[in-house]
Amino acid sequence: MTIRTKKILKWILGIFVALFILAAAGYFYLSGYFKEGNASEYSVAQTEKLSSSPLSGKTLFFLGSSVTVGFASHEESFADYIQKRNNCTIVKEAKSGTVMLDNGKSSYVERIKNFDTKAKVDVFVCQLSTNDTRYNGIQTVGNVSPSANMKDFNTATTVGAIEYIIAYARKTWNCPVVFYTNSNFGDKDYEFVIKKLYKVQKKWNVDIIDLYDDKKFNDISDEQMDLYMLGDHVHPLRAGYKLWWTPAFERSLYEIVNRQ
């Protein structure tokens, strides 16, 4: 290898290293990794357990995308805080950027099959994804089916996927099924999907934890919003999950398990 060739290779390697560093820096910036709301004081590790809880000893399954993952919070979402505080077991099947409707192996419809079908599940919780309309608008939202047969649902639509998930969860684990929405981030298409979810609720009698339309819940200051959320107002930081979302989820989940 000539000296010239070595210099060229070093130059190319230097470019790759620089690009990697820039990409890493971009990820940490966009994900809010170092924001105040992600300080260690808000972490799951520094979250105290409750002395007693209706969820103690229960098992909860969570299906979702980036908000269930904890994309902007070091992969610690409300589900992890619930587990720590309430002495329960949670299983997260969550992958960032995914949709409910069946567009391949990463969709909710396909990934629900990754859960242990023989597990004893006390509550099944599903995120109403913000991604379905982000990628497809409202064209593929769909409508509620007159059928209750899983084979009849059009899972290429968001509503068809929601119905499939409900039917599958009930048939497999015979437990309460809960859908949850994001807190309000001012998105008309997402609001359209929420309205469709309520039509599904009338048919299937599922529970909805509707953070989006809860005016009291969303009545927070700009300072709180900056502490709680990434700049997109979709992805909570650790502080947002710990101080804002988790208490709201716990109130609803306590009511649900106490009905059983």
CYANA upper distance limits for C-alpha pairs under 8 A (distance plus 0.5 A):
  1 MET  CA      5 THR  CA      6.78
  1 MET  CA      6 LYS  CA      7.32
  2 THR  CA      6 LYS  CA      6.86
  3 ILE  CA      7 LYS  CA      6.75
  4 ARG  CA      8 ILE  CA      6.81
  5 THR  CA      9 LEU  CA      6.70
  6 LYS  CA     10 LYS  CA      6.65
  7 LYS  CA     11 TRP  CA      6.60
  8 ILE  CA     12 ILE  CA      6.68
  9 LEU  CA     13 LEU  CA      6.55
 10 LYS  CA     14 GLY  CA      6.50
 11 TRP  CA     15 ILE  CA      6.86
 12 ILE  CA     16 PHE  CA      6.91
 13 LEU  CA     17 VAL  CA      6.70
 14 GLY  CA     18 ALA  CA      6.61
 15 ILE  CA     19 LEU  CA      6.62
 16 PHE  CA     20 PHE  CA      6.59
 17 VAL  CA     21 ILE  CA      6.70
 18 ALA  CA     22 LEU  CA      6.67
 19 LEU  CA     23 ALA  CA      6.55
 20 PHE  CA     24 ALA  CA      6.59
 21 ILE  CA     25 ALA  CA      6.56
 22 LEU  CA     26 GLY  CA      6.53
 23 ALA  CA     27 TYR  CA      6.68
 24 ALA  CA     28 PHE  CA      6.79
 25 ALA  CA     29 TYR  CA      6.64
 26 GLY  CA     30 LEU  CA      6.50
 27 TYR  CA     31 SER  CA      6.37
 28 PHE  CA     32 GLY  CA      6.59
 28 PHE  CA     33 TYR  CA      5.61
 28 PHE  CA     34 PHE  CA      7.73
 29 TYR  CA     33 TYR  CA      7.00
 29 TYR  CA     34 PHE  CA      8.02
 31 SER  CA     71 PHE  CA      7.30
 31 SER  CA     72 ALA  CA      5.21
 31 SER  CA     73 SER  CA      8.28
 31 SER  CA    230 LEU  CA      7.86
 32 GLY  CA     38 ASN  CA      8.12
 32 GLY  CA     72 ALA  CA      6.22
 32 GLY  CA     73 SER  CA      8.05
 32 GLY  CA    230 LEU  CA      6.71
 32 GLY  CA    237 LEU  CA      7.98
 33 TYR  CA     38 ASN  CA      7.06
 33 TYR  CA     72 ALA  CA      7.05
 33 TYR  CA     73 SER  CA      7.37
 33 TYR  CA     74 HIS  CA      7.36
 34 PHE  CA     38 ASN  CA      6.87
 34 PHE  CA     39 ALA  CA      7.94
 35 LYS  CA     39 ALA  CA      7.63
 36 GLU  CA    227 LEU  CA      6.97
 37 GLY  CA     42 TYR  CA      7.67
 37 GLY  CA    226 ASP  CA      8.33
 37 GLY  CA    227 LEU  CA      5.25
 37 GLY  CA    228 TYR  CA      6.35
 37 GLY  CA    229 MET  CA      8.10
 37 GLY  CA    237 LEU  CA      6.03
 37 GLY  CA    238 ARG  CA      6.32
 37 GLY  CA    239 ALA  CA      5.41
 37 GLY  CA    240 GLY  CA      7.74
 38 ASN  CA     42 TYR  CA      6.94
 38 ASN  CA     43 SER  CA      7.79
 38 ASN  CA     73 SER  CA      6.58
 38 ASN  CA     74 HIS  CA      8.19
 38 ASN  CA    237 LEU  CA      6.20
 38 ASN  CA    238 ARG  CA      5.47
 38 ASN  CA    239 ALA  CA      6.90
 39 ALA  CA     43 SER  CA      7.57
 39 ALA  CA    238 ARG  CA      8.10
 40 SER  CA     46 GLN  CA      7.69
 41 GLU  CA     46 GLN  CA      6.40
 42 TYR  CA     46 GLN  CA      7.07
 42 TYR  CA     47 THR  CA      7.73
 42 TYR  CA    238 ARG  CA      6.07
 42 TYR  CA    239 ALA  CA      5.77
 42 TYR  CA    242 LYS  CA      7.08
 43 SER  CA     47 THR  CA      7.03
 43 SER  CA     76 GLU  CA      8.13
 43 SER  CA    238 ARG  CA      6.64
 43 SER  CA    239 ALA  CA      8.35
 43 SER  CA    242 LYS  CA      8.37
 44 VAL  CA     76 GLU  CA      7.51
 44 VAL  CA     80 ASP  CA      7.45
 44 VAL  CA     81 TYR  CA      6.27
 44 VAL  CA     84 LYS  CA      7.46
 47 THR  CA     81 TYR  CA      7.89
 47 THR  CA     84 LYS  CA      7.66
 47 THR  CA     85 ARG  CA      7.53
 48 GLU  CA     84 LYS  CA      7.93
 48 GLU  CA     85 ARG  CA      6.61
 49 LYS  CA     84 LYS  CA      6.52
 49 LYS  CA     85 ARG  CA      4.54
 49 LYS  CA     86 ASN  CA      6.83
 49 LYS  CA     87 ASN  CA      7.70
 50 LEU  CA     85 ARG  CA      5.77
 50 LEU  CA     86 ASN  CA      6.42
 50 LEU  CA     87 ASN  CA      8.39
 52 SER  CA     56 SER  CA      7.58
 52 SER  CA     86 ASN  CA      7.70
 53 SER  CA     86 ASN  CA      6.08
 53 SER  CA     87 ASN  CA      8.23
 54 PRO  CA     86 ASN  CA      8.34
 54 PRO  CA    254 TYR  CA      6.35
 54 PRO  CA    257 VAL  CA      7.50
 54 PRO  CA    258 ASN  CA      7.59
 55 LEU  CA     86 ASN  CA      6.31
 55 LEU  CA     87 ASN  CA      7.64
 55 LEU  CA     88 CYS  CA      6.48
 55 LEU  CA    253 LEU  CA      8.36
 55 LEU  CA    254 TYR  CA      7.34
 55 LEU  CA    257 VAL  CA      7.82
 56 SER  CA     86 ASN  CA      5.92
 56 SER  CA     87 ASN  CA      5.34
 56 SER  CA     88 CYS  CA      5.45
 57 GLY  CA     87 ASN  CA      6.75
 57 GLY  CA     88 CYS  CA      5.37
 57 GLY  CA     89 THR  CA      7.51
 58 LYS  CA     88 CYS  CA      5.58
 58 LYS  CA     89 THR  CA      6.71
 58 LYS  CA    121 VAL  CA      8.10
 58 LYS  CA    122 ASP  CA      6.51
 59 THR  CA     88 CYS  CA      6.55
 59 THR  CA     89 THR  CA      5.19
 59 THR  CA     90 ILE  CA      6.25
 59 THR  CA     91 VAL  CA      8.33
 59 THR  CA    120 LYS  CA      7.67
 59 THR  CA    121 VAL  CA      5.75
 59 THR  CA    122 ASP  CA      5.91
 59 THR  CA    123 VAL  CA      7.41
 60 LEU  CA     88 CYS  CA      8.21
 60 LEU  CA     89 THR  CA      6.76
 60 LEU  CA     90 ILE  CA      5.32
 60 LEU  CA     91 VAL  CA      6.94
 60 LEU  CA    121 VAL  CA      6.51
 60 LEU  CA    122 ASP  CA      6.38
 60 LEU  CA    123 VAL  CA      5.45
 60 LEU  CA    124 PHE  CA      6.34
 60 LEU  CA    125 VAL  CA      7.73
 61 PHE  CA     90 ILE  CA      6.27
 61 PHE  CA     91 VAL  CA      5.40
 61 PHE  CA     92 LYS  CA      6.65
 61 PHE  CA     93 GLU  CA      8.25
 61 PHE  CA    121 VAL  CA      7.50
 61 PHE  CA    123 VAL  CA      7.03
 61 PHE  CA    124 PHE  CA      5.38
 61 PHE  CA    125 VAL  CA      6.50
 62 PHE  CA     68 THR  CA      7.93
 62 PHE  CA     79 ALA  CA      8.00
 62 PHE  CA     90 ILE  CA      7.75
 62 PHE  CA     91 VAL  CA      6.59
 62 PHE  CA     92 LYS  CA      5.28
 62 PHE  CA     93 GLU  CA      6.58
 62 PHE  CA     94 ALA  CA      7.95
 62 PHE  CA    124 PHE  CA      6.73
 62 PHE  CA    125 VAL  CA      5.32
 62 PHE  CA    126 CYS  CA      6.26
 62 PHE  CA    127 GLN  CA      8.27
 63 LEU  CA     68 THR  CA      7.87
 63 LEU  CA     92 LYS  CA      6.68
 63 LEU  CA     93 GLU  CA      5.48
 63 LEU  CA     94 ALA  CA      6.14
 63 LEU  CA    108 TYR  CA      7.59
 63 LEU  CA    112 ILE  CA      7.43
 63 LEU  CA    124 PHE  CA      8.46
 63 LEU  CA    125 VAL  CA      6.83
 63 LEU  CA    126 CYS  CA      5.26
 63 LEU  CA    127 GLN  CA      6.80
 64 GLY  CA     68 THR  CA      5.86
 64 GLY  CA     69 VAL  CA      7.91
 64 GLY  CA     92 LYS  CA      8.39
 64 GLY  CA     93 GLU  CA      7.04
 64 GLY  CA     94 ALA  CA      5.15
 64 GLY  CA     95 LYS  CA      7.20
 64 GLY  CA     98 THR  CA      8.35
 64 GLY  CA    108 TYR  CA      7.45
 64 GLY  CA    126 CYS  CA      6.40
 64 GLY  CA    127 GLN  CA      5.36
 64 GLY  CA    128 LEU  CA      8.05
 64 GLY  CA    129 SER  CA      7.32
 65 SER  CA     69 VAL  CA      6.66
 65 SER  CA     94 ALA  CA      5.36
 65 SER  CA     95 LYS  CA      5.11
 65 SER  CA     96 SER  CA      5.05
 65 SER  CA     97 GLY  CA      6.58
 65 SER  CA     98 THR  CA      6.06
 65 SER  CA     99 VAL  CA      7.88
 65 SER  CA    127 GLN  CA      7.76
 65 SER  CA    129 SER  CA      7.12
 66 SER  CA     70 GLY  CA      6.49
 66 SER  CA     71 PHE  CA      5.65
 66 SER  CA     94 ALA  CA      7.39
 66 SER  CA     95 LYS  CA      6.45
 66 SER  CA     96 SER  CA      4.37
 66 SER  CA     97 GLY  CA      6.73
 66 SER  CA     98 THR  CA      8.32
 66 SER  CA    235 HIS  CA      8.17
 67 VAL  CA     71 PHE  CA      6.72
 67 VAL  CA     77 SER  CA      7.53
 67 VAL  CA     96 SER  CA      8.15
 67 VAL  CA    127 GLN  CA      8.48
 67 VAL  CA    234 VAL  CA      8.25
 67 VAL  CA    235 HIS  CA      6.35
 67 VAL  CA    236 PRO  CA      7.83
 68 THR  CA     77 SER  CA      6.31
 68 THR  CA     78 PHE  CA      7.87
 68 THR  CA     79 ALA  CA      7.71
 68 THR  CA     92 LYS  CA      8.05
 68 THR  CA     94 ALA  CA      6.51
 68 THR  CA    127 GLN  CA      7.59
 69 VAL  CA     75 GLU  CA      5.98
 69 VAL  CA     76 GLU  CA      7.39
 69 VAL  CA     77 SER  CA      6.53
 69 VAL  CA     92 LYS  CA      8.08
 69 VAL  CA     94 ALA  CA      5.90
 69 VAL  CA     95 LYS  CA      6.93
 69 VAL  CA     96 SER  CA      7.30
 70 GLY  CA     74 HIS  CA      6.89
 70 GLY  CA     75 GLU  CA      4.55
 70 GLY  CA     76 GLU  CA      5.36
 70 GLY  CA     77 SER  CA      4.85
 70 GLY  CA     78 PHE  CA      8.38
 70 GLY  CA    235 HIS  CA      8.07
 70 GLY  CA    236 PRO  CA      7.92
 70 GLY  CA    237 LEU  CA      8.23
 71 PHE  CA     75 GLU  CA      5.99
 71 PHE  CA     76 GLU  CA      8.44
 71 PHE  CA     96 SER  CA      7.59
 71 PHE  CA    235 HIS  CA      7.40
 72 ALA  CA    230 LEU  CA      7.30
 72 ALA  CA    235 HIS  CA      6.45
 72 ALA  CA    236 PRO  CA      6.80
 72 ALA  CA    237 LEU  CA      5.92
 72 ALA  CA    238 ARG  CA      8.34
 73 SER  CA     77 SER  CA      7.43
 73 SER  CA    236 PRO  CA      7.28
 73 SER  CA    237 LEU  CA      5.02
 73 SER  CA    238 ARG  CA      5.39
 74 HIS  CA    238 ARG  CA      8.21
 76 GLU  CA     80 ASP  CA      6.40
 76 GLU  CA     81 TYR  CA      8.02
 76 GLU  CA    238 ARG  CA      7.37
 77 SER  CA     81 TYR  CA      7.23
 77 SER  CA    238 ARG  CA      7.84
 77 SER  CA    241 TYR  CA      6.68
 78 PHE  CA     82 ILE  CA      6.60
 78 PHE  CA    241 TYR  CA      5.60
 78 PHE  CA    242 LYS  CA      7.33
 78 PHE  CA    245 TRP  CA      7.05
 78 PHE  CA    246 THR  CA      5.76
 78 PHE  CA    249 PHE  CA      8.48
 79 ALA  CA     83 GLN  CA      6.77
 79 ALA  CA     90 ILE  CA      7.38
 79 ALA  CA     92 LYS  CA      8.29
 79 ALA  CA    246 THR  CA      8.36
 80 ASP  CA     84 LYS  CA      6.78
 80 ASP  CA     90 ILE  CA      7.88
 81 TYR  CA     85 ARG  CA      6.50
 81 TYR  CA    241 TYR  CA      8.12
 81 TYR  CA    242 LYS  CA      7.10
 81 TYR  CA    246 THR  CA      7.28
 82 ILE  CA     86 ASN  CA      6.21
 82 ILE  CA     87 ASN  CA      8.49
 82 ILE  CA     88 CYS  CA      8.07
 82 ILE  CA    246 THR  CA      7.09
 82 ILE  CA    250 GLU  CA      7.73
 83 GLN  CA     87 ASN  CA      6.17
 83 GLN  CA     88 CYS  CA      5.48
 83 GLN  CA     89 THR  CA      6.39
 83 GLN  CA     90 ILE  CA      6.63
 84 LYS  CA     88 CYS  CA      7.84
 93 GLU  CA    111 ARG  CA      7.59
 93 GLU  CA    112 ILE  CA      7.94
 93 GLU  CA    114 ASN  CA      8.06
 93 GLU  CA    115 PHE  CA      7.92
 95 LYS  CA    106 SER  CA      8.06
 97 GLY  CA    131 ASN  CA      7.04
 98 THR  CA    106 SER  CA      6.77
 98 THR  CA    107 SER  CA      6.30
 98 THR  CA    108 TYR  CA      7.85
 98 THR  CA    129 SER  CA      8.23
 98 THR  CA    131 ASN  CA      7.02
 98 THR  CA    132 ASP  CA      8.49
 99 VAL  CA    103 ASN  CA      8.25
 99 VAL  CA    106 SER  CA      8.31
 99 VAL  CA    107 SER  CA      5.80
 99 VAL  CA    108 TYR  CA      6.75
 99 VAL  CA    129 SER  CA      6.62
 99 VAL  CA    130 THR  CA      8.36
 99 VAL  CA    131 ASN  CA      6.00
 99 VAL  CA    132 ASP  CA      5.66
100 MET  CA    107 SER  CA      6.04
100 MET  CA    108 TYR  CA      5.09
100 MET  CA    109 VAL  CA      6.77
100 MET  CA    128 LEU  CA      8.24
100 MET  CA    129 SER  CA      7.00
100 MET  CA    132 ASP  CA      7.15
100 MET  CA    158 THR  CA      6.44
100 MET  CA    161 ALA  CA      6.42
100 MET  CA    162 ILE  CA      7.55
101 LEU  CA    107 SER  CA      6.77
101 LEU  CA    108 TYR  CA      7.32
101 LEU  CA    109 VAL  CA      7.07
101 LEU  CA    132 ASP  CA      7.68
101 LEU  CA    155 THR  CA      6.04
101 LEU  CA    156 ALA  CA      5.74
101 LEU  CA    157 THR  CA      5.79
101 LEU  CA    158 THR  CA      5.22
101 LEU  CA    159 VAL  CA      8.31
101 LEU  CA    160 GLY  CA      7.86
101 LEU  CA    161 ALA  CA      5.53
101 LEU  CA    162 ILE  CA      8.36
102 ASP  CA    107 SER  CA      5.80
102 ASP  CA    108 TYR  CA      7.56
102 ASP  CA    109 VAL  CA      6.16
102 ASP  CA    110 GLU  CA      7.46
102 ASP  CA    155 THR  CA      6.01
102 ASP  CA    156 ALA  CA      5.67
102 ASP  CA    157 THR  CA      7.96
102 ASP  CA    161 ALA  CA      7.37
103 ASN  CA    107 SER  CA      6.49
103 ASN  CA    156 ALA  CA      7.41
104 GLY  CA    110 GLU  CA      7.69
105 LYS  CA    110 GLU  CA      6.02
105 LYS  CA    111 ARG  CA      7.38
106 SER  CA    110 GLU  CA      7.02
106 SER  CA    111 ARG  CA      6.75
107 SER  CA    111 ARG  CA      6.60
108 TYR  CA    112 ILE  CA      6.38
108 TYR  CA    161 ALA  CA      8.26
108 TYR  CA    165 ILE  CA      8.39
109 VAL  CA    113 LYS  CA      8.12
109 VAL  CA    155 THR  CA      7.93
109 VAL  CA    161 ALA  CA      6.65
109 VAL  CA    164 TYR  CA      7.70
109 VAL  CA    165 ILE  CA      6.95
110 GLU  CA    114 ASN  CA      8.28
111 ARG  CA    115 PHE  CA      8.24
112 ILE  CA    165 ILE  CA      7.88
113 LYS  CA    117 THR  CA      8.30
117 THR  CA    172 THR  CA      6.64
117 THR  CA    173 TRP  CA      7.65
118 LYS  CA    172 THR  CA      8.41
118 LYS  CA    173 TRP  CA      8.25
119 ALA  CA    173 TRP  CA      7.94
120 LYS  CA    173 TRP  CA      7.24
121 VAL  CA    173 TRP  CA      6.51
121 VAL  CA    175 CYS  CA      7.01
122 ASP  CA    175 CYS  CA      6.18
122 ASP  CA    176 PRO  CA      7.56
122 ASP  CA    257 VAL  CA      8.19
123 VAL  CA    175 CYS  CA      6.17
123 VAL  CA    176 PRO  CA      5.68
123 VAL  CA    177 VAL  CA      6.72
123 VAL  CA    178 VAL  CA      7.91
123 VAL  CA    257 VAL  CA      8.24
124 PHE  CA    169 ALA  CA      7.66
124 PHE  CA    175 CYS  CA      7.31
124 PHE  CA    176 PRO  CA      6.72
124 PHE  CA    177 VAL  CA      5.37
124 PHE  CA    178 VAL  CA      6.58
125 VAL  CA    177 VAL  CA      6.52
125 VAL  CA    178 VAL  CA      5.18
125 VAL  CA    179 PHE  CA      6.27
125 VAL  CA    180 TYR  CA      7.86
126 CYS  CA    177 VAL  CA      8.20
126 CYS  CA    178 VAL  CA      6.63
126 CYS  CA    179 PHE  CA      5.26
126 CYS  CA    180 TYR  CA      6.86
127 GLN  CA    179 PHE  CA      6.22
127 GLN  CA    180 TYR  CA      5.65
127 GLN  CA    181 THR  CA      6.85
128 LEU  CA    179 PHE  CA      6.78
128 LEU  CA    180 TYR  CA      6.30
128 LEU  CA    181 THR  CA      5.80
128 LEU  CA    182 ASN  CA      8.04
128 LEU  CA    194 ILE  CA      8.49
129 SER  CA    181 THR  CA      8.21
130 THR  CA    134 ARG  CA      7.12
130 THR  CA    182 ASN  CA      8.27
130 THR  CA    190 TYR  CA      7.02
131 ASN  CA    135 TYR  CA      6.56
132 ASP  CA    136 ASN  CA      6.52
132 ASP  CA    137 GLY  CA      7.74
132 ASP  CA    141 VAL  CA      8.32
132 ASP  CA    158 THR  CA      7.43
133 THR  CA    137 GLY  CA      4.58
133 THR  CA    138 ILE  CA      6.12
133 THR  CA    140 THR  CA      8.45
133 THR  CA    141 VAL  CA      8.12
133 THR  CA    189 ASP  CA      6.64
133 THR  CA    190 TYR  CA      7.14
136 ASN  CA    140 THR  CA      7.00
137 GLY  CA    189 ASP  CA      7.24
138 ILE  CA    189 ASP  CA      6.86
138 ILE  CA    192 PHE  CA      8.23
138 ILE  CA    193 VAL  CA      8.46
140 THR  CA    156 ALA  CA      7.82
140 THR  CA    157 THR  CA      5.47
140 THR  CA    158 THR  CA      6.96
141 VAL  CA    157 THR  CA      5.68
141 VAL  CA    158 THR  CA      5.15
141 VAL  CA    159 VAL  CA      6.36
141 VAL  CA    193 VAL  CA      7.47
142 GLY  CA    157 THR  CA      5.67
142 GLY  CA    158 THR  CA      6.70
142 GLY  CA    159 VAL  CA      5.95
142 GLY  CA    160 GLY  CA      7.30
143 ASN  CA    159 VAL  CA      6.31
143 ASN  CA    160 GLY  CA      7.62
143 ASN  CA    196 LYS  CA      7.94
144 VAL  CA    159 VAL  CA      6.76
144 VAL  CA    160 GLY  CA      7.37
144 VAL  CA    163 GLU  CA      8.28
144 VAL  CA    196 LYS  CA      8.43
144 VAL  CA    199 LYS  CA      7.71
144 VAL  CA    200 VAL  CA      6.80
145 SER  CA    152 ASP  CA      8.25
145 SER  CA    153 PHE  CA      7.05
145 SER  CA    160 GLY  CA      7.80
147 SER  CA    152 ASP  CA      7.04
147 SER  CA    153 PHE  CA      8.13
148 ALA  CA    152 ASP  CA      8.14
148 ALA  CA    167 ALA  CA      8.14
149 ASN  CA    153 PHE  CA      7.68
149 ASN  CA    167 ALA  CA      8.38
150 MET  CA    163 GLU  CA      8.22
150 MET  CA    164 TYR  CA      6.10
150 MET  CA    167 ALA  CA      6.96
150 MET  CA    168 TYR  CA      7.98
153 PHE  CA    160 GLY  CA      5.50
153 PHE  CA    161 ALA  CA      7.78
153 PHE  CA    163 GLU  CA      7.48
153 PHE  CA    164 TYR  CA      6.92
154 ASN  CA    160 GLY  CA      5.20
154 ASN  CA    161 ALA  CA      7.50
155 THR  CA    159 VAL  CA      8.04
155 THR  CA    160 GLY  CA      5.03
155 THR  CA    161 ALA  CA      4.87
155 THR  CA    164 TYR  CA      7.54
156 ALA  CA    160 GLY  CA      7.44
156 ALA  CA    161 ALA  CA      7.54
157 THR  CA    161 ALA  CA      6.67
158 THR  CA    162 ILE  CA      6.74
159 VAL  CA    163 GLU  CA      6.76
159 VAL  CA    196 LYS  CA      7.63
159 VAL  CA    197 LEU  CA      7.91
159 VAL  CA    200 VAL  CA      8.19
160 GLY  CA    164 TYR  CA      6.68
161 ALA  CA    165 ILE  CA      6.64
162 ILE  CA    166 ILE  CA      6.81
163 GLU  CA    167 ALA  CA      6.65
163 GLU  CA    200 VAL  CA      7.75
164 TYR  CA    168 TYR  CA      6.43
165 ILE  CA    169 ALA  CA      6.49
166 ILE  CA    170 ARG  CA      6.64
166 ILE  CA    177 VAL  CA      7.05
166 ILE  CA    204 TRP  CA      8.37
167 ALA  CA    171 LYS  CA      6.53
168 TYR  CA    172 THR  CA      6.41
169 ALA  CA    173 TRP  CA      6.19
169 ALA  CA    174 ASN  CA      7.33
169 ALA  CA    175 CYS  CA      7.87
169 ALA  CA    177 VAL  CA      7.66
170 ARG  CA    174 ASN  CA      4.86
170 ARG  CA    175 CYS  CA      6.42
170 ARG  CA    176 PRO  CA      7.96
170 ARG  CA    177 VAL  CA      7.84
176 PRO  CA    206 VAL  CA      7.72
176 PRO  CA    207 ASP  CA      8.23
176 PRO  CA    256 ILE  CA      8.18
177 VAL  CA    206 VAL  CA      6.19
177 VAL  CA    207 ASP  CA      6.94
178 VAL  CA    206 VAL  CA      6.49
178 VAL  CA    207 ASP  CA      5.18
178 VAL  CA    208 ILE  CA      6.11
178 VAL  CA    209 ILE  CA      7.66
179 PHE  CA    206 VAL  CA      8.08
179 PHE  CA    207 ASP  CA      6.86
179 PHE  CA    208 ILE  CA      5.40
179 PHE  CA    209 ILE  CA      6.73
180 TYR  CA    208 ILE  CA      6.08
180 TYR  CA    209 ILE  CA      5.02
180 TYR  CA    210 ASP  CA      6.25
180 TYR  CA    211 LEU  CA      7.75
181 THR  CA    194 ILE  CA      8.10
181 THR  CA    208 ILE  CA      8.34
181 THR  CA    209 ILE  CA      6.98
181 THR  CA    210 ASP  CA      5.71
181 THR  CA    211 LEU  CA      6.14
181 THR  CA    212 TYR  CA      6.47
182 ASN  CA    210 ASP  CA      8.01
182 ASN  CA    211 LEU  CA      6.27
182 ASN  CA    212 TYR  CA      6.00
182 ASN  CA    234 VAL  CA      7.45
183 SER  CA    210 ASP  CA      8.37
183 SER  CA    211 LEU  CA      5.17
183 SER  CA    212 TYR  CA      4.68
183 SER  CA    213 ASP  CA      8.15
183 SER  CA    218 ASN  CA      7.32
183 SER  CA    234 VAL  CA      7.88
184 ASN  CA    211 LEU  CA      7.49
184 ASN  CA    212 TYR  CA      4.72
184 ASN  CA    213 ASP  CA      7.30
184 ASN  CA    218 ASN  CA      7.19
184 ASN  CA    233 HIS  CA      8.43
185 PHE  CA    212 TYR  CA      8.18
185 PHE  CA    232 ASP  CA      8.44
185 PHE  CA    233 HIS  CA      6.11
185 PHE  CA    234 VAL  CA      6.76
187 ASP  CA    191 GLU  CA      6.82
188 LYS  CA    192 PHE  CA      6.79
189 ASP  CA    193 VAL  CA      7.07
190 TYR  CA    194 ILE  CA      6.81
191 GLU  CA    195 LYS  CA      6.88
192 PHE  CA    196 LYS  CA      7.01
193 VAL  CA    197 LEU  CA      6.69
194 ILE  CA    198 TYR  CA      7.00
195 LYS  CA    199 LYS  CA      7.18
196 LYS  CA    200 VAL  CA      6.91
197 LEU  CA    201 GLN  CA      6.69
198 TYR  CA    202 LYS  CA      6.94
199 LYS  CA    203 LYS  CA      7.34
200 VAL  CA    204 TRP  CA      6.65
200 VAL  CA    205 ASN  CA      8.35
201 GLN  CA    205 ASN  CA      5.34
201 GLN  CA    206 VAL  CA      5.76
201 GLN  CA    207 ASP  CA      7.77
201 GLN  CA    208 ILE  CA      8.39
209 ILE  CA    249 PHE  CA      7.78
209 ILE  CA    252 SER  CA      7.38
210 ASP  CA    214 ASP  CA      7.04
211 LEU  CA    217 PHE  CA      7.42
211 LEU  CA    218 ASN  CA      8.15
212 TYR  CA    218 ASN  CA      8.05
214 ASP  CA    218 ASN  CA      6.76
215 LYS  CA    219 ASP  CA      6.55
220 ILE  CA    224 GLN  CA      6.61
220 ILE  CA    225 MET  CA      7.19
221 SER  CA    225 MET  CA      6.74
222 ASP  CA    226 ASP  CA      6.71
223 GLU  CA    227 LEU  CA      6.83
224 GLN  CA    228 TYR  CA      6.42
225 MET  CA    229 MET  CA      6.15
225 MET  CA    233 HIS  CA      8.36
226 ASP  CA    230 LEU  CA      7.68
226 ASP  CA    231 GLY  CA      7.92
227 LEU  CA    237 LEU  CA      8.02
227 LEU  CA    239 ALA  CA      7.06
227 LEU  CA    240 GLY  CA      7.53
228 TYR  CA    236 PRO  CA      6.26
228 TYR  CA    237 LEU  CA      5.92
228 TYR  CA    238 ARG  CA      7.67
228 TYR  CA    239 ALA  CA      5.66
228 TYR  CA    240 GLY  CA      4.21
228 TYR  CA    241 TYR  CA      7.90
228 TYR  CA    244 TRP  CA      8.04
229 MET  CA    233 HIS  CA      6.02
229 MET  CA    234 VAL  CA      7.64
229 MET  CA    235 HIS  CA      6.40
229 MET  CA    236 PRO  CA      4.78
229 MET  CA    237 LEU  CA      5.72
229 MET  CA    240 GLY  CA      6.55
230 LEU  CA    234 VAL  CA      7.47
230 LEU  CA    235 HIS  CA      6.04
230 LEU  CA    236 PRO  CA      6.48
230 LEU  CA    237 LEU  CA      6.86
236 PRO  CA    240 GLY  CA      5.56
236 PRO  CA    241 TYR  CA      6.59
237 LEU  CA    241 TYR  CA      6.96
238 ARG  CA    242 LYS  CA      6.54
239 ALA  CA    243 LEU  CA      6.14
239 ALA  CA    244 TRP  CA      7.90
240 GLY  CA    244 TRP  CA      5.60
240 GLY  CA    245 TRP  CA      6.76
241 TYR  CA    245 TRP  CA      5.27
241 TYR  CA    246 THR  CA      6.07
242 LYS  CA    246 THR  CA      6.05
242 LYS  CA    247 PRO  CA      8.12
243 LEU  CA    247 PRO  CA      7.47
244 TRP  CA    248 ALA  CA      7.51
245 TRP  CA    249 PHE  CA      6.78
246 THR  CA    250 GLU  CA      6.57
247 PRO  CA    251 ARG  CA      6.81
248 ALA  CA    252 SER  CA      7.09
249 PHE  CA    253 LEU  CA      6.51
250 GLU  CA    254 TYR  CA      6.37
251 ARG  CA    255 GLU  CA      7.03
252 SER  CA    256 ILE  CA      6.85
253 LEU  CA    257 VAL  CA      6.70
254 TYR  CA    258 ASN  CA      6.48
255 GLU  CA    259 ARG  CA      6.89
256 ILE  CA    260 GLN  CA      7.57
